[in-house]
């Protein structure tokens, strides 16, 4: 995809034309094979039991024949951006420069597209490393408006996904967790500039963002766990095909066996005509 010896196009110009980050070109995993195997197992177990913290996760890995201590599991889960999902009274403090917004969706009935959008991040394994995937979804239609891959958890790939989603329109409310990528001023200022209300889950409560959690389960079981991506390029191309299938072909029982694309655009257009 990138020709580092191209006679006339620099690497910078090539990544601009391909719309990928420069860091992706030079991506080299810095984790040993044993850790990569443990991360695969942690990812699969977490998808099944997202309420498992590092203590239970270490016990589960030991039961499967992988003798690993809790400290190592904690380190790998932090690297993967994972934490157990459960209510807890002693919440960690937010970054002093980041504003945490209240959760606005308690008891709110979702009745139409573009009422509520959300974004979330998940871990994507590679044969020799890993990536992070962010997706922006409409809650009513389950339509995936945009997505981006990154080799790091910096906020720029989340902002890029948000900006792409906003080319489809804008929601009344945008919901995320309290991750630093979503509380960053770059992300929240983009929402505020569009007059969008910002809503954030309580820490450790993925049930507040349940639709993207279901999306991740579908993606992992129907796509990621069936393949072993050899490169960032392969992961990007294959995940792109899955999201096209998810939006345009995959029937959802909760949508009366319609596709997200049918519900999102048909209903959005009818609402626009009435208005």
C-alpha positions as CSV (number, residue, x, y, z in Angstrom):
1,X,0.0,0.0,0.0
2,X,2.8,2.4,0.9
3,X,5.9,2.4,-1.3
4,X,8.8,3.8,0.9
5,X,11.0,4.0,-2.2
6,X,8.6,5.7,-4.6
7,X,10.6,7.9,-7.0
8,X,8.3,11.0,-6.8
9,X,5.8,10.7,-3.9
10,X,7.0,11.1,-0.4
11,X,5.6,8.9,2.4
12,X,3.8,12.0,3.8
13,X,2.1,12.6,0.5
14,X,1.2,8.9,0.1
15,X,-0.5,8.7,3.5
16,X,-2.4,11.9,2.7
17,X,-3.7,10.4,-0.5
18,X,-4.6,7.1,1.2
19,X,-6.2,9.0,4.2
20,X,-4.3,7.0,6.8
21,X,-2.1,8.2,9.7
22,X,1.7,8.4,9.3
23,X,2.2,6.4,12.5
24,X,0.4,3.4,10.9
25,X,3.1,3.1,8.2
26,X,5.9,2.7,10.8
27,X,3.8,0.6,13.2
28,X,5.9,-2.1,14.9
29,X,4.4,-4.1,17.9
30,X,6.5,-3.9,21.1
31,X,5.0,-6.9,22.9
32,X,6.4,-10.4,23.0
33,X,4.5,-13.4,21.6
34,X,3.5,-14.7,25.0
35,X,1.9,-11.4,25.9
36,X,0.1,-11.3,22.5
37,X,-1.3,-14.7,23.1
38,X,-2.6,-13.7,26.5
39,X,-4.1,-10.5,25.0
40,X,-6.0,-12.6,22.5
41,X,-7.4,-14.8,25.3
42,X,-8.2,-11.7,27.4
43,X,-10.0,-10.1,24.5
44,X,-12.1,-13.2,23.9
45,X,-13.0,-13.7,27.6
46,X,-13.8,-10.0,28.0
47,X,-16.2,-10.1,25.1
48,X,-18.0,-12.9,26.8
49,X,-17.7,-11.6,30.4
50,X,-17.0,-7.8,30.4
51,X,-17.6,-7.7,34.2
52,X,-14.4,-9.7,34.8
53,X,-11.7,-7.6,36.4
54,X,-8.0,-8.5,36.5
55,X,-8.4,-10.8,39.5
56,X,-11.1,-13.0,37.8
57,X,-9.4,-12.7,34.4
58,X,-6.1,-14.1,35.9
59,X,-8.0,-17.0,37.5
60,X,-9.7,-17.7,34.2
61,X,-6.5,-17.8,32.3
62,X,-4.9,-20.1,35.0
63,X,-7.9,-22.5,34.6
64,X,-7.1,-22.6,30.9
65,X,-3.5,-23.6,31.6
66,X,-1.9,-20.2,31.3
67,X,-0.3,-19.5,34.7
68,X,-0.2,-15.7,34.9
69,X,-0.3,-13.4,37.9
70,X,-2.8,-10.6,38.4
71,X,-0.2,-7.8,38.0
72,X,0.6,-9.0,34.5
73,X,-3.1,-9.2,33.6
74,X,-3.6,-5.7,34.9
75,X,-0.8,-4.4,32.7
76,X,-2.2,-6.1,29.6
77,X,-5.7,-5.0,30.3
78,X,-4.5,-1.4,30.6
79,X,-2.6,-1.7,27.4
80,X,-5.8,-3.0,25.7
81,X,-7.9,-0.2,27.2
82,X,-10.1,-2.6,29.1
83,X,-11.7,-2.3,32.5
84,X,-14.4,-4.4,34.3
85,X,-17.9,-3.2,33.8
86,X,-19.7,-2.8,37.1
87,X,-21.1,0.0,39.3
88,X,-18.6,1.1,42.0
89,X,-18.7,3.8,44.6
90,X,-15.1,5.0,44.5
91,X,-14.6,6.5,41.1
92,X,-11.2,7.6,39.8
93,X,-10.8,11.3,39.3
94,X,-11.0,12.8,35.9
95,X,-8.1,14.5,34.3
96,X,-8.0,18.1,35.8
97,X,-8.1,19.6,32.3
98,X,-11.0,17.5,31.1
99,X,-14.7,18.2,31.8
100,X,-16.9,15.2,32.6
101,X,-20.4,15.7,31.4
102,X,-23.5,14.2,33.0
103,X,-25.4,11.2,31.6
104,X,-28.5,12.6,29.8
105,X,-30.2,9.4,28.6
106,X,-31.8,7.9,31.7
107,X,-35.4,7.1,31.0
108,X,-35.2,8.8,27.5
109,X,-37.2,7.0,24.8
110,X,-35.3,6.7,21.6
111,X,-37.8,7.2,18.8
112,X,-36.0,8.4,15.7
113,X,-32.7,8.5,13.8
114,X,-30.3,11.3,14.7
115,X,-31.8,11.7,18.2
116,X,-28.8,10.0,19.9
117,X,-25.4,9.0,18.5
118,X,-22.6,7.3,20.5
119,X,-18.9,6.4,20.1
120,X,-16.8,3.8,21.7
121,X,-13.4,2.1,21.3
122,X,-12.5,-1.5,21.1
123,X,-9.3,-3.6,20.8
124,X,-8.6,-5.4,17.5
125,X,-5.9,-8.1,17.5
126,X,-3.4,-8.6,14.7
127,X,-1.1,-11.6,14.1
128,X,1.8,-9.6,15.4
129,X,0.3,-6.8,17.3
130,X,-3.0,-4.9,17.8
131,X,-5.0,-1.9,16.9
132,X,-7.8,0.3,18.4
133,X,-11.1,0.7,16.6
134,X,-13.5,3.6,17.2
135,X,-17.0,3.6,15.7
136,X,-19.8,6.2,15.7
137,X,-23.3,4.7,15.8
138,X,-26.9,6.0,15.6
139,X,-28.8,4.5,18.6
140,X,-32.2,4.2,16.9
141,X,-31.1,2.6,13.6
142,X,-27.9,0.9,14.8
143,X,-26.3,2.4,11.7
144,X,-22.5,2.8,11.9
145,X,-21.9,6.3,10.6
146,X,-18.1,6.2,10.6
147,X,-15.1,4.3,12.1
148,X,-11.4,4.6,12.3
149,X,-8.4,2.4,13.2
150,X,-5.3,3.6,15.2
151,X,-2.1,2.1,16.6
152,X,-2.4,4.3,19.7
153,X,-5.1,5.7,22.0
154,X,-4.5,9.3,21.2
155,X,-7.7,11.3,20.6
156,X,-7.0,12.3,17.0
157,X,-8.5,9.1,15.4
158,X,-11.7,9.6,17.5
159,X,-12.0,13.2,16.3
160,X,-11.5,12.1,12.7
161,X,-14.3,9.5,13.1
162,X,-16.6,12.2,14.6
163,X,-15.9,14.7,11.8
164,X,-16.7,12.0,9.2
165,X,-19.9,11.1,11.0
166,X,-21.0,14.7,11.0
167,X,-21.0,14.7,7.2
168,X,-24.2,12.6,7.5
169,X,-26.0,15.2,9.7
170,X,-25.9,15.7,13.5
171,X,-27.6,14.2,16.5
172,X,-29.4,16.0,19.3
173,X,-27.3,14.1,21.9
174,X,-23.9,12.5,21.6
175,X,-23.0,9.8,24.2
176,X,-19.6,8.4,25.1
177,X,-17.8,6.9,28.1
178,X,-15.4,9.0,30.2
179,X,-12.3,7.9,28.3
180,X,-9.6,10.6,27.8
181,X,-10.2,10.5,24.0
182,X,-13.8,11.6,24.4
183,X,-13.3,14.1,27.2
184,X,-10.5,15.8,25.3
185,X,-11.1,19.4,24.3
186,X,-10.6,18.5,20.6
187,X,-13.5,16.0,20.7
188,X,-15.9,18.0,22.9
189,X,-15.3,21.3,21.2
190,X,-16.2,19.7,17.9
191,X,-19.6,18.6,19.4
192,X,-20.2,22.0,21.1
193,X,-19.5,23.9,17.8
194,X,-22.4,21.9,16.3
195,X,-24.7,22.7,19.2
196,X,-24.8,19.0,20.2
197,X,-25.6,18.0,23.8
198,X,-22.8,15.9,25.3
199,X,-23.7,12.9,27.5
200,X,-21.2,10.6,29.3
201,X,-21.6,7.2,31.0
202,X,-20.8,6.6,34.6
203,X,-17.3,5.0,34.8
204,X,-17.5,1.2,34.5
205,X,-21.1,1.2,33.2
206,X,-21.0,0.0,29.6
207,X,-24.8,-0.7,29.9
208,X,-25.2,3.1,29.4
209,X,-23.7,2.6,26.0
210,X,-25.3,-0.8,25.3
211,X,-25.7,-0.5,21.6
212,X,-22.0,-0.1,20.8
213,X,-21.3,-2.9,23.2
214,X,-23.6,-5.1,21.1
215,X,-21.9,-3.9,17.9
216,X,-18.5,-5.0,19.3
217,X,-19.8,-8.5,20.2
218,X,-21.2,-8.9,16.6
219,X,-17.9,-7.6,15.1
220,X,-15.7,-9.9,17.2
221,X,-17.7,-13.1,16.8
222,X,-18.8,-12.6,13.1
223,X,-15.5,-11.1,11.8
224,X,-12.4,-10.6,14.0
225,X,-12.3,-14.0,15.7
226,X,-12.7,-15.8,12.3
227,X,-9.6,-14.2,10.9
228,X,-5.9,-13.5,11.7
229,X,-5.0,-10.2,10.3
230,X,-1.4,-10.1,9.1
231,X,-1.2,-6.3,8.7
232,X,-2.9,-3.1,9.4
233,X,-3.9,-2.9,5.7
234,X,-5.6,-6.3,5.9
235,X,-7.5,-5.4,9.1
236,X,-8.7,-2.1,7.6
237,X,-9.9,-3.7,4.4
238,X,-11.6,-6.7,6.0
239,X,-13.3,-4.6,8.8
240,X,-14.5,-2.1,6.1
241,X,-16.2,-5.0,4.3
242,X,-17.8,-6.2,7.6
243,X,-19.2,-2.7,8.3
244,X,-20.7,-2.5,4.8
245,X,-22.3,-5.9,5.4
246,X,-23.5,-4.8,8.9
247,X,-25.1,-1.6,7.6
248,X,-26.5,-2.8,4.3
249,X,-27.3,-6.5,4.6
250,X,-27.3,-7.8,8.2
251,X,-30.9,-8.1,9.4
252,X,-31.6,-6.9,13.0
253,X,-34.4,-8.5,15.0
254,X,-34.8,-5.3,17.0
255,X,-35.3,-3.4,13.8
256,X,-38.1,-5.8,12.7
257,X,-35.6,-7.6,10.5
258,X,-34.6,-4.6,8.5
259,X,-31.1,-3.4,8.0
260,X,-29.6,-0.4,9.8
261,X,-29.2,1.5,6.4
262,X,-32.9,0.9,5.6
263,X,-34.1,2.2,8.9
264,X,-31.7,5.1,9.2
265,X,-32.1,6.7,5.8
266,X,-35.7,5.8,5.1
267,X,-37.0,7.2,8.4
268,X,-34.6,10.1,8.3
269,X,-35.9,11.2,4.9
270,X,-39.5,10.8,6.0
271,X,-39.0,12.9,9.0
272,X,-37.2,15.6,6.9
273,X,-40.2,15.7,4.5
274,X,-42.7,16.1,7.3
275,X,-40.6,18.9,8.8
